Amino acid sequence: MVKPKPQIAHLIGLCDKIAFALISFMMLTVAINVLSRLVFNLTNGELNLMLPGSIELVSYSMLLMVFTSMPRALFNGPVRVEIFVAKLPACVNQHLTRLWNLLLTLFFTSIGVLFGQNTLTMFHRGDVTQDLSVPLYLIYGTTTLCCIGIVMTCIWLVFYPQTDQTENEH
């Protein structure tokens, strides 16, 4: 396997840390709400310690966690059907991997452009989330930045596919 350049490795490491923080935050939020709900039920509704907007927080955290996990998932390579891939020569596998990464580059570029346009729209309209009144342009903007990172990873993988050159050589 080819090792990523330091810039890509740094981007993937940063995304890993953000994704870890987000999933930890999601688990903590859910645990707090479960315990709060237990206290609420035990006190017959007298004591409500549930976090306001917790469903909203977990939902947006999930969105960002998926997008920040994507560079690691892309770098580790696409899911393949080994029975099929094992029959192909290594050069064909490498070209298929490059094609896959090119298609993912186009896909995430399209999504990034759409999120970028929505970021500007939400900024100009001043839309906010329902429960916590967080400006939606912050969420769309962060997702746009995640898409840029994903596209950078995909472009790198088009030129340096992560396939083992020694496998499937006949």
C-alpha positions, 0 to 999 in steps of 0.5 A: 500500500502507498502511504498518504502524503503528510498533508492527506495523512494530517487531513485524515487524522484531523477528520478521525479526531473530529469524528471520534469527538462527535460520536463520543458526544452523541453517546454522552448525549444519549446516555444523559437523556436516558438517565434523565428520562429514568429520573423523570419517570421515577419522580412522576414527571416532577423533575425533568433533567432532559437536555433541550434539543438533544434530538437535534444535537444528535442528528446534526452530530451524526451528519457531521460524523458521517462526513468526517469519517469519509476520508478514512473510509475512502483511504481504506478503499472501496468495498469489493467482492473478493470472488470477482476481484480475485479473478482480475489482473492487478492492473485492471483492479488498479484502474477500477479503483481509480475509476471508483475514486474519480466517480466519488470525486465527482459525486462529492464535488456535486454534493459540496457545491449543493451544500455550498449553495445552501450555506449561502441561501441559509445565511441570506435567509437567516434560517435556524434549527427548530429547537436550539435556534442554531443558524443553519448556515453553520451546519451547511458550511461545516458540511461543505468543508467536510465535502472539500476534505473528502474531495481532496482525499478522492483526488489524491486517491485517483492519482495514488490508488490504494491497491496492493500491486503484488496481488492478483499478478498472474 
